[in-house]
Amino acid sequence: MSSYSRRSFIVSAGAVAATTAACGNGIGSNGAESIDARVAGTLNHMYATYPGTRDLRDKSTGMLVMPLMTEAGFGVGGSYGRGALQINDVTVDYYSATSASIGLQIGAQQFSHVLFFMTNEALETFRRSSGWAAGADMEYAAIDQGGNLGVETTTVLDPVIAVIFGQAGLLVGATLEGTKYTRIIP
């Protein structure tokens, strides 16, 4: 191995180590407690503000709670957040969500979202995948001007229902299409 190759390897390894440390996902960190606290607060807010989500929770086989997604773009955009998968109100796994986009966009926003898995098959597909991507076939539950959640009977039959709420910022519209969810160890 030449001197240049060794130096490149050491610099690359150092960059990866620094990036990983900056993510705060190290073993032994308080990442899980922090995520759990945010998930609990997000669920309390969602249930109080949108009582119809309790019905979704009761009918779902599991739900992925992403307390804070941060999205920004200026021609090229991206988003990131961390959350927890709960089954029967118990956290079973932790996930990160990332997306990237190119196009006419400028601004930044933050929002919360919850994916309700309405079938065992949808939940198992999500859990078994090495990286699950939200697609166009996901049903979005609409929140009307009065803050009520509009979930029709046919919607409850969809395998995955997304509820996006708590939007704040200057980037118009939040969508989860193309968002990739990956299991993490906080």
C-alpha positions in Angstrom: 0.0 0.0 0.0 1.5 3.3 -1.0 1.9 6.3 1.3 -0.7 8.2 -0.6 -3.2 5.4 -0.2 -2.6 5.1 3.5 -3.0 8.8 4.0 -6.2 8.8 2.0 -7.5 5.9 4.1 -6.7 7.6 7.4 -8.2 10.9 6.3 -11.4 9.1 5.1 -11.6 7.1 8.2 -11.2 10.3 10.3 -13.9 12.0 8.4 -16.3 9.1 8.8 -15.6 8.9 12.5 -16.1 12.7 13.0 -19.4 12.6 11.0 -20.6 9.6 13.0 -19.7 11.3 16.3 -21.5 14.5 15.2 -24.7 12.5 14.6 -25.1 11.7 18.3 -26.1 8.2 17.6 -23.3 6.6 19.5 -23.8 3.6 21.8 -24.1 4.7 25.4 -25.4 8.2 24.5 -28.8 9.4 25.9 -30.2 9.4 22.4 -32.9 6.8 23.2 -34.2 8.8 26.2 -34.2 12.0 24.2 -36.2 10.4 21.4 -38.6 8.7 23.8 -39.3 12.1 25.5 -39.9 13.8 22.2 -42.2 10.9 21.0 -44.2 11.1 24.3 -44.6 14.9 23.9 -45.5 14.6 20.2 -48.2 12.0 20.9 -49.7 14.0 23.8 -49.9 17.1 21.5 -51.3 15.1 18.6 -54.0 13.4 20.7 -55.0 16.6 22.4 -55.1 18.7 19.1 -56.5 16.0 16.8 -58.6 13.6 18.9 -59.4 11.5 15.7 -55.9 10.2 15.8 -56.8 8.1 18.9 -59.1 6.1 16.7 -56.3 5.5 14.2 -54.0 4.4 17.0 -56.6 2.0 18.3 -57.1 0.4 14.8 -53.4 0.3 13.8 -51.0 -2.5 14.4 -48.1 -0.1 15.0 -47.1 3.5 14.5 -43.8 5.3 13.6 -43.6 8.6 15.4 -41.3 11.2 14.0 -41.4 14.1 16.5 -39.3 16.6 14.5 -38.5 16.6 10.8 -36.3 19.5 9.6 -36.5 20.2 5.9 -34.6 22.9 4.0 -34.0 23.7 0.4 -32.6 26.2 -2.1 -32.8 24.4 -5.4 -31.5 21.3 -3.7 -33.2 20.2 -0.6 -33.3 17.6 2.1 -34.8 16.6 5.4 -33.8 14.6 8.5 -35.4 13.4 11.7 -35.3 10.6 14.3 -38.2 8.8 15.9 -39.5 5.6 17.3 -41.7 2.7 16.2 -44.3 1.8 18.8 -46.4 -1.4 18.9 -49.1 -1.4 21.6 -47.8 1.9 23.0 -44.3 0.4 23.6 -41.2 1.5 21.7 -39.7 -1.5 19.8 -37.2 0.2 17.5 -35.7 3.6 16.6 -35.5 5.1 13.1 -34.1 8.0 11.2 -35.9 9.5 8.2 -34.0 11.2 5.4 -35.0 12.6 2.0 -33.4 14.6 -0.8 -34.9 16.6 -3.6 -34.0 18.8 -6.5 -36.3 21.4 -8.1 -38.0 24.7 -7.5 -37.8 25.2 -3.7 -36.5 27.7 -1.3 -36.9 27.9 2.5 -37.0 25.7 5.6 -39.7 24.1 7.8 -40.1 21.8 10.7 -43.0 19.4 11.2 -44.0 16.2 13.0 -45.5 13.1 11.4 -46.8 9.8 12.4 -47.2 6.7 10.1 -50.0 4.4 11.2 -49.6 0.9 10.0 -53.1 -0.4 9.5 -52.2 -4.0 8.6 -49.8 -6.6 10.0 -48.4 -7.1 6.5 -47.6 -3.4 6.1 -45.9 -3.3 9.6 -43.9 -6.5 8.9 -42.8 -5.2 5.5 -41.6 -2.0 7.2 -39.7 -3.8 10.0 -38.0 -6.4 7.7 -36.7 -3.8 5.2 -33.2 -2.5 5.4 -34.5 0.9 4.4 -38.2 1.5 3.7 -39.1 4.4 1.4 -42.5 6.2 1.6 -44.2 6.0 -1.8 -47.1 7.6 -3.6 -49.4 4.9 -2.4 -49.3 6.1 1.1 -52.6 7.7 2.2 -52.5 11.1 3.9 -55.1 11.9 6.5 -56.2 15.5 6.0 -56.4 18.0 8.8 -59.1 20.6 8.1 -59.1 24.3 8.9 -60.8 23.7 12.3 -58.0 21.2 13.3 -60.2 18.1 12.9 -58.8 15.0 11.4 -60.7 13.8 8.3 -60.3 10.1 8.1 -63.0 8.3 6.0 -63.9 4.7 6.4 -62.1 3.8 3.1 -59.0 5.5 4.4 -58.8 3.2 7.4 -58.5 0.3 4.9 -55.2 1.7 3.5 -52.1 -0.2 4.7 -50.2 3.0 5.8 -51.7 6.3 6.8 -49.6 9.4 7.4 -50.6 12.3 9.6 -48.4 15.5 9.2 -48.9 18.3 11.7 -47.2 21.1 13.6 -45.7 22.7 10.5 -43.7 25.8 11.1 -41.5 27.6 8.6 -41.3 29.1 5.2 -41.2 26.0 2.9 -44.7 25.4 1.5 -46.1 21.9 1.8 -44.8 18.8 3.5 -44.8 15.5 1.8 -43.2 12.2 2.8 -42.8 10.8 -0.7 -39.3 9.6 -1.2 -38.5 9.7 2.5 -36.3 6.8 3.5 -36.7 5.3 7.0 -33.7 3.4 8.4 -33.4 1.6 11.8 -30.8 3.2 14.0 -29.2 2.5 17.4 -29.5 5.8 19.3 
